[in-house]
Amino acid sequence: MGYLNFRLNLIEYCELSLDPIIIVDLEGKILYINPMFKDMHLVSDDVIYNRLWEMINPYSKWLCQDHFEKASKGDRFSLEVVFNIDEERLIKTEGRFVCIEQEGSDSLYLVASFTTLTDRIELQKTVEALYQTLDLRSEIEKQLMKSYLALSDVNDTKFNQRIESILEAFGKKVYADRAFVMLYDFDHMTFTNSHEWCEKGILPKKNKVQNLPMAHNSPYLQNHQKGETVYIQDSKALPQTDSIKTILLEHEIISTIAIPMYCHGKLMGCVGFDSVKINRTNTEVETYILKRISKIIADAIYRRVNG
């Protein structure tokens, strides 16, 4: 992995340091990880570089994102960062960040060293406290209220744009690569991607998912008809005979989660998040958000169609 034009003595220091150290840009892209950080997680280089943000507890992600966006040259700050290594291993750390300028350019980067703070028992208490300390439930509720108000006027000429703005707001919160709304047409047994937001660099799929055939015996449709969530952690692991696998791989989707949209007892479609860059394994927050926005969007679309 290249070190860009960081000062040689900085890299030498990081390589020899007994503290786990990473270097990231202000968008959170991992640029460098020192040997001690790799040892702390006991996983390969590729896994760390490709999955580090997935390994970080969602509440820690949002806290990091907030500080990263506000960072300027010379800033120093400390954050508690919780890593979900796997189902059995959680690591709570204190990350000490300093914002530096890349030599020969105006680009800013964050150098962070980490200290492990607690064992698993203490960490479980810390994770519970993070819910209260960061008060993210309140933050989500405020955004949900904004979403409800944004769709209150179903005759607004920007109605569809407002739905996609809602998808963008929540898609960014959970680090999704794509957020979407699918509408089901049971008269013609087709489904259509009506609304979509894509992260920068992610190809849209909306125009290619219009009036596609939908089978009565599709397990995904049947799950939605029962009000159940469809969650695919790894599309490549699906059977070759699974029709949804072709669609997902065509759009390079690794993981997807979709919640059914109901209004007045009628299944209208679904709303969901796609992951193109990583295998998404932590879906607790995503599920909560999707269940809430599915009701808001379904109700608004129903009122717009039926008056």
Steps between C-alpha positions, in 0.01 A plus 500: 500500500650836398578761761442793260753772577495476877826598661730202520567547869125483573470161330816376669359609836168324429675182389702483823228622737362264764158668462251399229499787245301578185500791255172601335379787281216725615245272329622206705688317222773281651840600359741325738489247785805422709608149612369540856151585374501185287610295801223648714231368267669174400372520143668534161598828334230473233227436755605802707519739205173381345294442814627739767195727488274196515684385811435828681183521710242721314487751782876537496484547121263792530712657772812466282321639196385807692854579620664420166276742310589784740876431523753762396879509499650459847179381668537234769216301653430168673210262431389170646482256209343155529607229252269203429766247397254210479204364697725410793753783501431865577783741568456840660779748426591860553604658171722808518476693171715779358426677170808555281571636154645276230846615402495694173122549486205648687343158565420427864527163673438360846760295684339295776661285768286261705513365853289201604295600805285214625425131481183359347287523815579868549454559129145367499413763758677764292307411184174536692618836633585615147130484411424749775815712476475568126120512510478375144146381542400863552702603196327239286158605627569864409597395148187284475285797597670711232429222251133486596462876462689499169239262354195662657408673171457211259420740215837669529680503162816391685329204666719234338814707561405526867471121530848462354631764742363288785675194357821700480477627859453156650722319251791720604427441868549125467781520244289334231616515141149517363151559643190412301124471482343214300131505404308179430234476228293191583268550201789442262730316747790740450722710726657839435778698666311828537744700716872473566800668657858390428821586681764676293664254262216244519315427176122544517275204423162674485478530122581130458241384753175608338197270465704185552301174535422381850422135579219402738724238659797732551619446861582869526152607394351240733707638789374850430142375475546364851640835615851359539835659424711375209869506594771359276841520660701357211343490153780278368396227744149476351418190291565537126132427437390800708371767257574785742868404496532604135349842570719561805825395333417701188507810720796376708286485814666302778240547774145630497221548751141583406197569721145462360289816458140464608217752502140421605593132509622500139855400403624783278866407463814530708771740608858397557875550504762344273865447584742485206834556675476270802317198636253660743452292813368751752138586407337594831500875436418457130197286584369753751535789255348313205196391701432862590555659160307222323182617674566868421575440132221244448240731652615795289500301174156356580357849563659634180357216287157479661446864590 
